[in-house]
């Protein structure tokens, strides 16, 4: 990486570190550690209140922007919009399974931020 690019990356990293800070919970360190341990422990923490309905998932897919960039899974809005009913049922089942067991796949927690330098 060129030195000026490295400087820009460091400035951006410092900015993000200052902007994205966790809120002060007001709890003791021990309480924070207990909660963190519970969140990192596999298994169901809370019984889901409701399940996703096929109509809700279908409606959410219809509202997606077709030309938006894909996520980590490389699935685009256009791809989802072209799924047959059996595919939408499978996605609905997957979402409900996640709620039922209380474990979110690691890939769902990963994102990539690409910054674009604008003039000025």
Secondary structure as UniProt FT lines:
FT   HELIX           3..19
FT   HELIX           29..40
FT   HELIX           54..62
FT   TURN            66..67
FT   TURN            72..73
FT   HELIX           77..81
FT   HELIX           85..101
FT   HELIX           106..109
//
